[in-house]
């Protein structure tokens, strides 16, 4: 794992949640309205608010304020500054997934229903890629030749204490294009290529397990079983089910920043692995799964015996809060992130727990009482810690799973035959003629 650094210093440099809030004075100034009008917008649900612990005054979500201002300027005929790219109107048509109040829906099927029905990650992946649901869950054929991969991973993971799971997956994905023949055409790559990529990433989980080596899926073994074995969980049924649920719930989430990056890359004619690697690099940002390290640091810093009522005040005292806990709340969901609800439910179904589980439960209860809810990144960290897995595992699972969605977006974008090239509105000083 990477060398330790002062976490408090790092937190001060990083914005983790993609949710900013402003005071009522800032909101009314931006909108050019009176405070009574601002309250009307809030009562209509147009602007979301947050209450800080121990502070009476509310804060107002900046993105909502900016969106209202953009609409007002557009109606007045003035120059419109584009905030649409930030949780705004859709900018691409897609048939892959949609975000609903019940969570993501893949090709018309709710992800949570796939977990409820015990469907595998393989089942969900092929549904996302093809739009066709298999009649039953079938493991993918095992990788035939793994020696080049094992050699590559040995090189990539040395020294091991400096390579995070996310960095290893990115390096593997970039390097794998050398093993594919005539793969420039994404459509021609086919299911076999997509499967091989995901199975290779699953085998890389073993590098961070007790054996510290690449461990590819065996014949008849599902991806979740391979990951559980590689991470030292053996064939524990509850652990395999939890990992499968984590993968299925994380596989796709419409046009997130990494998915958009994958589509941009695909639109230029780049190969499949370049598209996925581009998404992975975008994924590493602090406002994506890269922010999960802050959740891990928070849980590690909290005392073993923790009362829910003390959780937020302790987190704030340790420098973990500004307005929200890291990776808590999601702008696209009201209240609970439905994906996290499923994953935390899987955590409670585990037959044995890691030592961090009691304080995780206390943190979740305390946060919920204050109106803060873990998003999928935080829930993945909590689930992995409850299974006693090392830091970085949650980010690895999310990245591996989301590779399915990135492949689908690259395919869909290539079918449009157009290159994504937005225009910018220059707002600086005009030159003299």
C-alpha positions in Angstrom: 0.0 0.0 0.0 1.2 3.6 -0.5 3.4 5.3 2.1 1.5 6.9 4.9 1.0 10.6 5.0 -0.6 13.0 7.3 -4.3 12.4 6.7 -5.5 15.6 8.1 -3.2 17.6 5.8 -4.4 15.5 2.9 -8.1 16.1 3.8 -7.6 19.8 3.8 -6.3 19.6 0.2 -9.1 17.3 -1.2 -12.7 17.9 -1.9 -14.4 14.5 -1.4 -18.1 15.0 -1.9 -19.4 16.5 -5.1 -21.9 18.5 -3.1 -21.2 22.1 -2.1 -23.4 24.3 0.1 -23.7 28.0 0.5 -25.2 30.3 3.1 -28.6 32.0 2.6 -26.8 35.3 1.9 -24.7 33.7 -0.8 -27.8 32.0 -2.3 -29.9 35.1 -2.4 -27.1 37.1 -3.9 -26.5 34.6 -6.6 -30.2 34.4 -7.5 -30.9 38.1 -7.0 -33.9 37.3 -4.9 -35.2 38.1 -1.4 -34.9 35.6 1.4 -38.6 34.9 1.3 -38.3 33.8 -2.4 -35.4 31.5 -1.4 -37.5 29.9 1.2 -40.2 29.4 -1.4 -37.8 27.6 -3.7 -36.8 25.3 -0.8 -40.4 24.5 0.1 -41.0 23.5 -3.6 -38.1 21.2 -3.5 -36.1 23.2 -6.0 -33.2 23.8 -3.6 -32.0 21.2 -1.1 -30.7 22.2 2.3 -28.5 20.7 5.0 -28.5 21.3 8.8 -25.0 21.4 10.4 -24.7 19.8 13.8 -25.1 22.4 16.6 -25.8 25.3 14.1 -29.3 26.7 13.6 -28.8 28.3 10.2 -29.2 26.0 7.2 -27.0 25.7 4.2 -28.3 25.6 0.6 -27.0 23.2 -2.1 -24.9 25.2 -4.6 -25.7 23.1 -7.6 -29.4 23.8 -7.2 -28.8 27.5 -6.8 -26.7 27.6 -9.9 -29.2 25.6 -11.9 -32.1 28.0 -11.0 -29.9 31.0 -11.9 -29.0 29.5 -15.3 -32.7 29.0 -16.1 -33.6 32.6 -15.0 -30.8 34.0 -17.2 -31.9 31.8 -20.2 -35.5 33.0 -19.8 -34.3 36.6 -19.8 -32.4 36.1 -23.0 -29.0 36.8 -21.4 -25.8 34.8 -22.0 -26.3 31.4 -20.4 -23.3 29.9 -18.5 -23.5 26.1 -18.9 -24.0 24.3 -15.6 -25.9 21.5 -17.4 -22.8 19.3 -17.3 -23.0 19.2 -13.5 -26.0 17.0 -12.7 -28.0 18.8 -15.4 -30.0 17.8 -18.3 -28.9 14.6 -20.1 -26.4 15.2 -22.8 -26.4 11.8 -24.3 -29.1 9.3 -25.2 -28.5 5.9 -23.7 -30.2 2.5 -23.7 -27.9 1.1 -21.0 -29.2 2.2 -17.7 -31.2 4.9 -15.9 -31.2 6.2 -12.3 -34.4 5.9 -10.4 -35.6 6.4 -6.9 -35.1 2.7 -6.4 -31.5 2.8 -7.6 -30.0 2.1 -11.0 -32.0 0.1 -13.6 -30.0 -1.9 -16.1 -31.8 -2.3 -19.5 -35.1 -2.0 -17.6 -34.1 -4.3 -14.7 -33.5 -2.9 -11.2 -30.1 -3.7 -9.9 -31.5 -4.4 -6.5 -33.9 -7.0 -8.0 -30.9 -8.8 -9.5 -29.3 -9.0 -6.0 -32.6 -10.1 -4.5 -32.9 -12.9 -7.1 -29.3 -14.0 -6.4 -28.1 -13.1 -9.9 -24.3 -13.2 -10.5 -22.1 -10.4 -11.7 -21.7 -12.3 -14.9 -25.5 -12.3 -15.4 -25.6 -8.5 -14.8 -22.7 -7.8 -17.1 -24.1 -9.6 -20.1 -27.5 -8.0 -19.5 -25.8 -4.6 -19.5 -23.7 -5.4 -22.7 -26.4 -7.1 -24.8 -29.7 -6.2 -23.3 -30.6 -9.9 -23.2 -31.0 -11.7 -19.9 -29.7 -15.3 -19.7 -32.1 -18.0 -18.5 -29.6 -18.9 -15.7 -26.3 -18.0 -14.2 -23.3 -19.4 -16.0 -19.6 -19.0 -15.1 -17.4 -17.7 -17.9 -14.8 -20.1 -19.5 -11.5 -19.9 -17.6 -8.6 -18.0 -18.9 -6.4 -20.3 -21.0 -3.0 -18.7 -20.7 -2.1 -16.7 -17.6 1.7 -16.8 -17.4 2.2 -13.5 -19.3 -0.4 -11.9 -17.0 1.4 -13.3 -13.9 4.7 -11.9 -15.1 3.1 -8.5 -15.9 1.5 -8.3 -12.4 4.8 -9.2 -10.7 6.4 -6.2 -12.4 3.5 -3.9 -11.8 3.2 -4.7 -8.1 6.8 -4.3 -7.1 7.3 -2.8 -4.6 3.9 -3.9 -3.4 3.7 -1.3 -0.6 3.5 1.5 -3.2 0.8 -0.1 -5.5 -2.8 0.5 -4.6 -5.5 -1.9 -6.1 -6.8 0.9 -8.2 -3.4 1.7 -9.7 -2.8 -2.0 -10.4 -6.1 -2.4 -12.2 -5.4 0.7 -14.3 -1.9 -0.6 -15.3 -3.2 -4.0 -16.1 -6.0 -2.6 -18.3 -3.6 -0.4 -20.3 -1.1 -3.3 -20.8 -3.7 -5.9 -21.8 -4.3 -4.3 -25.2 -0.9 -5.8 -26.1 -2.4 -9.3 -25.6 -5.4 -8.7 -27.9 -5.2 -9.1 -31.7 -6.9 -6.7 -34.0 -8.8 -5.2 -31.2 -9.0 -1.7 -32.6 -12.7 -2.2 -33.5 -14.6 -2.2 -30.2 -17.6 -4.1 -31.8 -15.3 -6.7 -33.2 -13.7 -7.4 -29.8 -16.7 -9.3 -28.6 -17.9 -10.9 -25.4 -14.7 -13.0 -25.1 -12.5 -9.9 -24.8 -14.8 -8.2 -22.3 -14.9 -11.4 -20.1 -11.1 -11.8 -20.2 -10.6 -8.2 -19.0 -13.0 -8.7 -16.1 -11.5 -12.1 -15.2 -8.0 -10.7 -15.3 -9.0 -7.8 -13.0 -10.7 -10.3 -10.6 -7.5 -12.4 -10.5 -5.5 -9.3 -9.5 -7.4 -9.2 -6.3 -5.2 -12.1 -5.1 -2.2 -9.7 -5.1 -3.8 -8.0 -2.0 -4.8 -11.3 -0.3 -2.7 -13.5 2.0 -0.9 -15.3 -0.9 0.0 -12.0 -2.5 -0.2 -13.3 -6.1 -2.3 -13.3 -9.2 -5.1 -15.9 -8.9 -7.3 -16.1 -12.1 -10.8 -17.7 -12.0 -10.7 -21.5 -12.1 -12.9 -23.5 -14.5 -16.5 -23.2 -13.4 -15.7 -20.4 -10.9 -17.6 -17.1 -10.9 -15.9 -13.8 -10.6 -17.1 -13.2 -7.0 -15.8 -16.6 -6.0 -12.4 -15.9 -7.5 -12.2 -12.6 -5.7 -13.2 -14.1 -2.3 -10.7 -16.9 -2.7 -7.9 -14.4 -3.7 -8.6 -12.2 -0.7 -8.4 -15.1 1.7 -12.1 -15.6 2.3 -12.1 -19.1 0.9 -15.5 -20.4 -0.2 -17.5 -18.6 2.5 -21.0 -18.4 1.0 -21.9 -15.2 2.8 -18.8 -13.5 1.6 -19.3 -14.6 -2.0 -22.8 -13.3 -1.9 -21.8 -10.0 -0.4 -19.0 -9.5 -3.1 -21.5 -10.5 -5.9 -24.0 -8.0 -4.5 -21.3 -5.3 -4.4 -20.3 -6.0 -8.0 -23.9 -6.0 -9.3 -24.9 -2.8 -7.5 -21.8 -1.0 -8.7 -21.8 -2.2 -12.3 -23.4 0.8 -14.0 -24.7 4.2 -13.0 -25.6 6.1 -16.2 -23.4 9.0 -17.3 -21.0 9.4 -14.3 -17.7 11.3 -15.0 -15.7 8.2 -15.7 -18.4 6.8 -18.0 -18.4 10.1 -19.9 -14.6 10.0 -20.1 -14.9 6.5 -21.6 -17.4 7.7 -24.2 -15.1 10.6 -25.1 -12.2 8.2 -25.6 -14.4 5.8 -27.6 -15.6 8.6 -29.9 -12.1 9.3 -31.0 -11.6 5.7 -32.3 -9.4 4.5 -29.4 -9.4 0.8 -28.6 -11.5 -0.8 -25.8 -8.7 -1.0 -23.2 -7.8 2.7 -23.8 -11.5 3.6 -23.1 -11.6 1.6 -19.9 -8.2 2.8 -18.7 -9.3 6.4 -19.3 -12.4 5.8 -17.2 -10.2 4.2 -14.4 -7.9 7.2 -14.3 -10.9 9.5 -14.0 -12.3 7.2 -11.3 -9.2 7.7 -9.2 -10.2 11.3 -8.4 -11.2 12.3 -4.8 -14.8 13.0 -5.8 -15.0 9.5 -7.3 -13.9 6.3 -5.7 -10.6 7.8 -4.9 -12.4 9.5 -2.0 -12.9 6.1 -0.4 -9.5 6.4 1.3 -11.0 9.1 3.5 -13.8 6.8 4.7 -11.2 4.2 5.5 -9.2 6.8 7.4 -12.3 7.9 9.3 -13.2 4.4 10.4 -9.6 3.6 11.3 -9.4 6.7 13.5 -12.7 6.2 15.4 -12.5 4.4 18.8 -13.6 0.8 19.0 -16.3 1.6 21.5 -18.4 4.3 19.9 -21.9 5.6 20.7 -23.9 6.7 17.7 -24.6 10.1 19.3 -20.9 10.8 19.5 -19.9 9.6 16.0 -20.3 13.0 14.2 -18.8 15.1 16.9 -15.7 12.8 17.1 -15.4 12.9 13.3 -15.6 16.7 13.2 -13.0 17.0 16.0 -10.6 14.8 14.0 -11.0 17.0 11.0 -13.1 14.7 8.9 -16.1 17.0 8.4 -16.9 20.3 6.8 -20.6 20.1 6.0 -20.7 16.3 5.4 -18.8 13.1 6.1 -16.6 11.9 3.3 -18.6 9.9 0.7 -21.9 10.5 2.4 -25.0 11.7 0.6 -25.5 11.6 -3.2 -26.8 14.5 -5.3 -29.0 12.2 -7.4 -30.8 10.5 -4.5 -33.2 11.9 -1.9 -32.0 10.6 1.5 -30.5 7.0 1.3 -28.5 5.9 -1.7 -30.5 2.7 -2.7 -27.3 0.9 -3.6 -25.9 1.5 -0.1 -29.1 0.2 1.5 -28.6 -3.1 -0.4 -24.9 -3.3 0.6 -25.4 -2.5 4.2 -28.1 -5.1 4.4 -25.6 -7.6 3.0 -23.2 -6.5 5.7 -25.8 -7.5 8.3 -26.2 -10.9 6.7 -22.5 -11.8 7.2 -22.0 -14.8 9.5 -18.7 -13.4 10.9 -17.5 -9.9 11.2 -14.2 -7.9 11.3 -13.3 -5.9 14.3 -14.4 -2.6 12.8 -18.0 -3.7 12.4 -19.4 -2.3 15.7 -18.0 1.2 15.1 -19.2 1.1 11.5 -22.7 0.4 12.7 -22.5 3.2 15.3 -21.2 5.6 12.6 -24.1 4.8 10.2 -26.7 5.2 12.9 -25.3 8.5 14.1 -25.0 9.9 10.6 -28.5 8.9 9.6 -29.8 10.6 12.7 -28.2 13.8 11.4 -29.6 13.3 7.9 -26.3 12.0 6.4 -26.4 8.7 4.5 -23.4 6.7 3.1 -23.2 6.7 -0.7 -22.1 3.6 -2.6 -18.4 4.3 -2.0 -18.7 4.5 1.7 -21.0 1.5 1.8 -18.4 -0.6 -0.1 -15.7 0.4 2.3 -17.9 -0.5 5.2 -18.9 -3.9 3.7 -15.3 -4.8 3.0 -14.1 -3.7 6.5 -16.9 -5.8 8.0 -15.4 -8.8 6.1 -12.0 -8.0 7.5 -10.5 -7.1 4.1 -7.7 -4.6 3.7 -8.1 -0.9 2.8 -8.4 -0.3 -0.9 -10.6 -3.4 -1.4 -13.9 -1.3 -1.7 -12.4 0.9 -4.4 -11.1 -2.2 -6.2 -14.5 -3.9 -6.2 -16.2 -0.7 -7.5 -13.7 -0.2 -10.3 -13.8 -3.8 -11.4 -17.6 -3.8 -11.4 -17.9 -0.4 -13.2 -15.7 -1.7 -16.0 -18.8 -3.5 -17.2 -20.6 -0.2 -17.6 -17.6 1.5 -19.2 -17.4 -1.3 -21.8 -21.1 -0.8 -22.6 -20.7 3.0 -22.9 -17.7 2.6 -25.2 -19.7 0.3 -27.4 -22.8 2.6 -27.5 -20.7 5.7 -28.2 -18.9 4.0 -31.1 -22.2 3.0 -32.7 -23.1 6.7 -33.0 -20.2 7.3 -35.3 -19.7 10.8 -34.0 -16.8 12.4 -32.0 -17.7 14.1 -28.8 -16.4 17.7 -29.0 -18.3 20.2 -26.9 -17.7 23.9 -27.5 -16.7 26.4 -24.8 -18.0 29.9 -24.2 -15.0 32.3 -23.8 -15.6 34.6 -20.9 -12.3 36.5 -20.8 -11.1 39.8 -22.1 -11.8 40.5 -25.8 -8.8 41.4 -27.9 -8.6 44.7 -29.8 -9.5 44.6 -33.5 
